[in-house]
Amino acid sequence: MDSLGKRLKSIRKLNNMTQIEFARLIGVSQGTLSDIEKDRCKPSVDTLVSIRKSFKVDINWLLVGE
């Protein structure tokens, strides 16, 4: 099963964005985004809401892959 980090990376790749561009849009640093994509840390609720609003993704899919 894909991790939250892999789902986030897939959203970024589908939108042809660099980590810097994606991070700026969702309000985190590029380093933080890299850590989230590698599942070293979890995004904050505010970050998840920003991703949902910016990319119109289902929050349940983002969190648990369903």
HULINCOR-V228567 format. One record per pair of residues at least 6 apart in sequence whose ideal C-beta (glycine too) atoms are under 8 Angstrom apart, sorted by sequence separation. I is the first residue (numbers start at 0). J is the second residue. D is the distance in whole Angstrom. If there is no record, write none. Layout:
I,J,D  I,J,D
//
This chain:
22,28,6  34,40,5  35,41,7  50,56,6  51,57,8  59,65,6  11,18,7  14,21,7  22,29,5  25,32,8  35,42,5  51,58,5  1,9,8  16,24,8  27,35,8  42,50,7  22,31,7  31,40,7  11,21,4  19,29,5  22,32,4  51,61,7  10,21,8  18,29,5  21,32,6  35,46,8  47,58,7  50,61,7  18,32,5  47,61,6  18,33,6  27,42,7  47,62,7  18,36,8  26,45,7  27,46,6  26,46,7  25,46,6  26,49,5  25,49,5  7,32,8  11,36,8  24,49,8  25,50,5  7,35,6  8,36,5  25,53,6  7,36,6  24,53,6  4,35,6  5,36,8  3,35,8  4,36,5  4,37,6  5,38,8  4,38,4  3,38,7  7,42,7  2,38,5  3,41,7  3,42,7  10,50,7  14,54,7  7,50,7  10,54,5  10,56,6  6,60,7  7,61,8  6,61,6  3,61,7  6,64,7  3,62,7  1,64,6  0,64,6
//
